[in-house]
Amino acid sequence: MTKVYSYKIHQDGGKFTVKAISEAAQADDGLEAESRYEIETKLRQAIKERGTPNLAVNHSQITPTMSLFFAAPAGMGGPVAAAGGSGGGGGGAGAAAAAPEPEPEPEEEEEGMDFDLFD
């Protein structure tokens, strides 16, 4: 099962502060760090500590102040695979392999199109 942890990250001077948005993220509300990299590392670690062993955490920065973390057991494919995309467990590759080859477009003949670039 994939959980979504959503946060608003506020920067004030040289300090970054987390405001939890989703219910799953409430335990991290108020977390602070000196850099964006450090805050994202702390959030990733906090999510892994709450999850199952081998938890895969993917991060996406939606806006300069909004970050989403997707956590799923490793090898499960995550939210993209669950939607049928190219992931480890969504079946996207099997569906693509079973799809028929597209028919080639017939070539059109160009009549009366004599064109000389150097005329």
Steps between C-alpha positions, in 0.01 A plus 500: 500500500632844407470785748531864403671736742444862400681793656528873459862606550545857616834678467571790732850634459729198527251274680256254341188396694251225413123541520327162463200499267390136468386291795789255450751787534374649829783344706752714307328836555748763619816315388784749432829498309762739362462404130239357263718192447523444876124539553422258215752250639344525847149453359605200291663340807199572723266337248723193469515460879117487515461258210561139429850364432632579150272799461566695179443874536471718189493878517345760273523875547169633367562871558786686669319454832310171448658153514338158472659176614362166377581198717443141388666166578804460272425307183130584502529757222348796683218729391597514132502122467171472687350726235630274222817695431852371461578370846601179665157360577229677306488277197576786264767305311271199446224716358743672264640168379150366429391808305480457122750675277357820349420494129749701293365817344468480120748724324344788313624584154575863441379607158599824331735603777813575298705734712849625432664674790747684277255640241 
